[in-house]
Amino acid sequence: MEKKTFECGGRKATLFRSEQADAPLIILNNYAGDGTSVFEAMREIDTPECHLLVIGDLNWDHDMSPWYCPPISENDTPCTGGADEYLNLLLTEILPKCRTLLAAETKFLGIAGYSLAGLFALYAMFQCEAFDRVASMSGSLWFPGFQEYVMSHELPKRPDQLYISLGDREARTRNPFLKTVQENTEQIVSHFEQLGLDVTWELNPGNHFKDAALRSAKGIKAILVHED
């Protein structure tokens, strides 16, 4: 494994490059850090070979949110709906730079994310045809209007594999937004299943913050082991 870093559009990207030149490429939008904890967790659970591109230094509440959402608690900040702008940066600048570093065709392209980045991963597959496989771990599918968006929009491309997970205690909260997360997630999973998509749905023990790196690794492994 070779580790390379570069910057695009004010975001820092870290590429964990596999020795297998044509290995799949997985994009992971990350809240903090360069993704080393996720990469190490992937190794611990014997994840198949892949190139892992981790993007950090994100304007998290802006880049990962599809539209405006007011603060959902007293000390929270609003989500300001910059997902389309960030997705354009990802596809037109960050990804081409990454492919230049790889200098080889990859088997397929996947996108993965945790929390708001899990929401973004699902949203992105409605906005473009770039991603072959998608993993959303503890995705913020409580986000106002997102369930309705999924139900009312068509996918421009059917993903080969979807993985969606949640912690079994995430909905146990008094927050009126967050308490909807499991019901919304299960309804979205059911909708994708009705569309005939290949969906893996997993309920993990714990709240939103438990084993984030391991849960991320499990999601990435799930979309890599899928057979064409």
Buried (B, 14 or more C-beta within 10 A) or exposed (E): EEBEEBEBBEBBBBBBBBEBEEBBBBBBBBBEEBBEBBBEBBEEEEBBEBBBBBBBBBBBBBBBBBBEBEEBEEEEEEBBBBBEEBBEBBBEBBBEBBBEBBEEEBBBBBBBBBBBBBBBBBBBBBBBEBBBBBBBBBBBBBBBEBBEBBEEEEBEEBBBBBBBBBBEBBBEBEEEBBBBBBEBBBBBBEBBEEEEBBBBBEEBEBBBEBBBBBBBBBBBBBBBEBEE
